[in-house]
Amino acid sequence: MGGIHLLRLSGGKTTLSLGVKRKLERNFAGWPLVRRAGCSEWELERGRKYSSTSAAFSPPSSVASSCAWQRAVTEKLKARLDAVCATEREESRDGVGAVSGGELFLLREEISNLQKALDEDVELLSLAEELGDSKETLEEMRDEIKRREEEVQRLSETVANTLLPRGGCFLEIISGAGGIEAMDFVKILVEMYCQWSRQQSAERPGEVEEAAVLSVTEGEGGGYRSASLRVGGERSFGFLEGEAGVHRLIRNSPFNRAGKRMTSFAAVAVFPERTQDLKAGGRGEDDLRSEGLKIETFRSSGPGGQSVNTLDSAVRITHLPSGLSVVCRASSSPLENKRAALSLLQAKLDSIEKAKAAERAREYASPLDDVSFGRQIRTYTLDPTQLVKDGRTKLQSQDVDGVLSGRTLQEFIEQFLLWKLLGESFAYLNDRKS
């Protein structure tokens, strides 16, 4: 029969948490755990001598890294939720006003419970190591701590999706360096986003709507010099916001007789669609007209019905003070095209104003100035090997066809949302997966 040995609590503690006490009783079945009256010590019947001078808990580096990462992420998530709760009433225009306070509270409570469970697991492992428990048991306890990483990641993904900016958006895609190759790349990207929106509209009805191509400017070889798309839905802007930037394509060019490997670039700009409840500061139609608009109609071309080619249905609107011009030829109705063009113009001008206020005018007002090497956010390599790599999240996929067809693009979008939310903490998650 083993003797009675003492566990002296470190850090000035006088009690074990209920969770740790229960886990000790479960893990050390048959060894009664009782508190000695009038003191801050616990008795554990065990067959070997316990030294109250045992070294402090020092978990292996992998466990220590996991604990540090989990604590950093959960604290970041709580801070982000607290910031949203504090500002959503005053700044609903930022896109999080549609999130209910109850939903945010429940998320925060879940994160707090996860932190508490992690602290209990770490405390339990500390006590078990001081008692010199078996190597197998200690490894199981360490694995349990590391397994919580998956729960932390799940919560991170939930928070990122919950705080997505609300509303639809406009995409503008413009060819950069690469000539005919770049114009063909624009056409490929247009198809990618159209297919992505079609798939997401089926999987997330109401959150994403199928993209509508507002206008294209055709180039040589069947490609597009530029294209404008509208993607409606409650979460379209939140999902596609991270697609803004320079995209790079590397392949053996079908436009080169020798089939040489070519690199081409295209830039994507993303503008939030104007919402009715937008606070003061944005432009309304009356404001735009008072500032000066030039509205032109002209004969459209391409698919869309007989009247598309016989009526002046396409609309071009120019904002005279800035010289900014938009075109819409998506419908055979001039009125519908005019509404869509005006909405796109409002979105672009609002984005420019926001960028100027934040001293980021280059990002929105002129995101396409330098569409060339060194500025890409994502690279699509078709030859000699197939690989898609995101320069921000470092996510890679060999399923190039899946990404360019829109089927697996959502994985890159969701990884960007995590990267944006977690910041430096995302690197640990990325390293753990690799």
N, C-alpha and C positions, 0 to 999 in steps of 0.2 A: 504494500500500500504506500503510495507516494505521500510525501509530506505536503503541508500547506505553504504555498509560496505567494509572495506579494507582488502586485503590479502597482508601482508608484507612477501616478500620472505626471506627465511632463508639462512644462509651460504654465505651471501654477493652477492647473485644472483640479477641480474637486469632484467632478462627476464624469461618468462616461455617458455619452449620448445613448438614448434608448436603442437606436439602430445598431450601434456598435455592440452594446450589451447583448442584444438578441443574436447578432452574428457570431459573437464569441461563444455564446451558449450553444449555438448550432454547430459551429466548427469544432468546438472542444466538448463534444457530447460525452456525458458521463463524468465531467469534471465540474463540480458545483462552483458557481461564480457568485459570491456574496460580498456585500459591503460590510466592513468592520465598523461597528458602532463607534461614533465619536472621532473618526479619523478619515483622511482622504485616501485610503488605500483599499484595494480590492484583493480578495483571496481567490486563488485558483489552485485547486488540488492538482499537482503535476508530479511526475516521477523524477524530476531532476531539479537541482538547485537553481533558483532564480537570483540573479545578481541585480540589485537596485542601481548599480553603477554601470549598467550596460550602455553601450554607445547609442547615441541618438539615432533615430530612423534615418537611414541614408539609402533610398531605393536605387536600383540600377539606373544607369543613365537613360535607358530607353523608357523606363517607367517614369523617371523624373521628367523627361521631355514630354511624355504623354500628359502627365498631370499639369505641367506648366502650360501646355497648349490648351488643354481643356479649360483651365481656369481663365486663361487670357481670352478665349473665344466666348465663354459664357459671360464674362464681365463686359466684353464688347457688345454682345447681344443685348444685355440688360441696359447698358448705357444708350444704345441706339433706340431701344423701345422707350426708355425714359424721355429721351429727347423728342421723339415723335409725339408721345403723350402730352408733353409740355407745349408743343408748338402747333399741333394739328388744328386746334380751334382757331388760331390766329393765321395760320399759313396753310389753309386747305388747298390753296392753289398749287402747292408743291406736289400734290398728287396723292397724299396719304390721308386726306380728310375723309375719304370714304371708308376707312378702316374703323370699325366700332371700337370704343374704349374697352368694352368687355372682352373683345377678342385679344386686344393687346395685353390686358390684365391677365388673362388665362395663359398666354404665352410666357409672360414674365414669371408667373407662378411656376410653370413647368420648368423654366430655366433655373429658378431658385431651388426647386426640389432636386434637380439634377446636380447642382452644386453641393447640396447637403449630402446626397448619396455618395458623391465623389470624396468629400471630406471624411465620411464615415469609413469608406473603403480604405483610404490612406491611413487613417488612425488604426483600423483593424490590422492592416499589414504591418504597421509599426510595432504593435503589441506582439504579433505573431513572430516577428523577427527577433524581438528582445527575448522571447521565450525559447528561441532556437528550434522552432517547429521544423518539420520535415521539408526537404527541398521541394518535393512534389506539391505539397500544400501551398508553400510560398509562391511557387510558379503559377499555380491556379489562381491565387489571389491577385498576383500581378497581371495575369491575363484578363481577369475580370475588370481591372482598372482600365486596361488598354481597350477592352471591348466597348467601353463607354464612349470611345471616340466616334463610333458609328451613330450613337444616339445624339452626340453633340453635333455631328454633321447633319443628321436629319433635322434637328431643331434649327440649325443655321439655314438650311434650305427652306424650311417653313417660314422663318422670319423674312428671308430675302423675297420670297414670293408674296408674303403678306404685305410687305412695304413697297411693292411695285408701284411706280407712278401710274395713275389711271388715265384711260382715254386712248383714242386712236392716234395715228401718226401719218406723216408723209415721208416717203423716201425719195431722195434724189440721187441718182447714180450717174457719174460722169467719167468718161474715159480719160486716161492719163497717158504717161509715156508708154510707147509700144505700137503706135499707129493702128493698123488694121487689127492686129492682135488685141489691143486694148479695147477697141470697139466691139469685137466679138466677145470679149470678157464681160463687158457691160451687159450684153444680151444674155450671157450665161447667168450672171447675178440676178438679173430681172426674173429669169425663169426659176432660179433657186428660191427667191423670196415668194414668188407666186405659189410655187409648189408647197413651200413651208406653211404659208398662210392657209392653203387649201386643206392640208393635213391637220393643222391646229384648229381650224374652224370646226372640223368634224370631231376632234377630241375634246375641245374646250369651247362648246357653243356659248356665244355671248361674250367670251373673253377675247377671242380673235375672230375676225371676219376675213373672208377671202379677199385678197388684194385686187384692187382695180388699177389698171394701167391708165394713168391720166394722159400721158403724152410720151412720145418717143421722137428723137431726132435721128434719122437713119444715116448711117455712114457707108463707106465703101465695103464691099464684100458681104453685105447683109447684116452687119453689126449695127450697134447704136452708138452715136456720139454721146447721147445722154438720154435719160428716161426718168419719169416721175411716177410714183405709185402712191396710192392711198390704201392704208390697212386700218380698217375700223375695229371696234371691239373695246372692251373694258380694260384689257391689259396689253394691247398691242404695243403701245409706246414703251411700256416697262420692259417688255421682252426685247424689242428691237433697238432700244437706245444704245446698247453696247455695240451695235453693228456699225456705228458711225466711225469713219476713218478710212485709211488706204488699204486696199486689198491687192494682193499680188498673185499672179498666175505664172507658173513655169511649165512649159510643155514643148514638145516638138511641133512647131507651127504648121498647120495645114495650109497656110498661105505662103509658105516658103517652099520653092521647088526642090531645094536640097533637104527639106525637112529638118532644118537646123533648130536647135533648142533655143527658145525665145522666152524673154521675160516681159510681162506687160502689167500695167497697173490700172486700177479703177478706184474711184473714191465714192464713198457712201455718206450722205448727210441725212440725218434723221430729225424731223421737226414735229413737236407735239401738235395734235390737232386742237384748234381753238374750241374751248368748251363754253357753254352758255353762262356758267357761274364763275367765270374768270373774273378776279377782282380788278379794280381800277389799275390802269397802267398799260393794258393792251389796247389795240385799235379795233373799233367796230367799223361796220361798212360805211356808216355816215362819216366817221373820222377819216377813213381812207378817201372818200369822195371829196371831202373838203380840202384834203391835202393835195389832191390832184391825181386822177386816174385816166389812163388812156385805154379804152376797151375796143378791141378789134375782133371782127369775125372773119373767117376765111374758110375756104372749102377744105374739108378734111380728106384723108385718104386711108386706105387699109380696110380691115374687116369692121363690121358693125352694121350691116344692112345697106339697102340700096340708097336710102336718103343720106347716108354718110358722105357719099361721093357726089351727090347732086345738089346739096344745100350747103350754105355757109354755116356749118354747125360748129366748127372748131373756134375756140375763143382764146385770145391773147390779152392779158391785162398787164399794163405797165404802170408801176408806181413812179410818177414823174419826179418827186424829190430825190429818190434814191437811185432811180434807173433800173430797179429790180423788176424783172419780167417773168411771168409764168404763162404756160400754155396748157390747155386741156382740150383733148379731142376724144375722150373716152366714150361719149354718148352721141347719139344722133340728134339729141335735143340741145340747141344752143343755150337754153335756160339752165339745164342741168350742168353743162360744161362751165357756164359762167359762175354758178354757185361753187362748183368744185375748185375752179381757178381762184376765186376770191378767198375761199377757205385756205388754200395753200399759200396764197400771198400773205394773208393775215398771220398764219403760222410762222412763216419765214421772217416777217418783220418783227413779230413778238420775240422770236428767238434771238434776233440781232440785238434788240433792246436789252434783253436779259443778259446777253453776253457782254455788252458794253458796260452794263451796271456792275458786272463782276470782273471787269477788265480781262475778258476772254473773247474779245470781238473776233479774233482770228479763228477761233474754234467754230463759230456759227456763221459769222458774216462771210468768211472766206475760207471754208474748210478744204477747198479744192485747189489752193494755189500751187502746192508742190506735191503732185501725185507721182512720186518716183521712189527710187530705192532708199531705204533707211527710214521710211515713215510708215511702213505697213504694220497693220495690227494682226493680219492673218495671211498666211501663204498657202496656196494650193499648188502642190507639185504633182504633175501627171507623168513626167518623164525625167530621168530614167526610172525612178521609183515613184510610187504613189504615196503621198503623205499630205495631210492638212495639219498645219501647226499654228496655234494662236500665240502670238508674241507676248501677250499679257499674262494669260493663265498658264502657258506652257503646255496646254492640252494638245495631244497629238492623236491623229486617227489615220489609219491606212485606207479607210473606207471613203475615198475621195468621191466616188460616184454617189454614195449615200448622202454626203454633205451637199454636193452641188445639185443633187436632185431634191434637196430639202428634207429628206427622210430623217437624217441624223443631225441636222443643224441645231436642233433644240438642245442637244448635249453641250454644244459650245456656248449657247446662250445662257444656260443654267450655270455653267462653270464661271462665266463672266459675272453673273449676279453674285455668286459666292465670293469671288475675288474682290469685287467692289465692296461687299459688306465686311469681309474679314481683314482686308488689307494685308499686313505682314504675316498674320496668322495663317493665311491661305497657303503660304509656302510649305509649312509643315505638313498640311493635308496633302498637298501635291507630291511631296517627297515620300510620304507614307504609301501612296498608291503606286509609285514607280518602282 
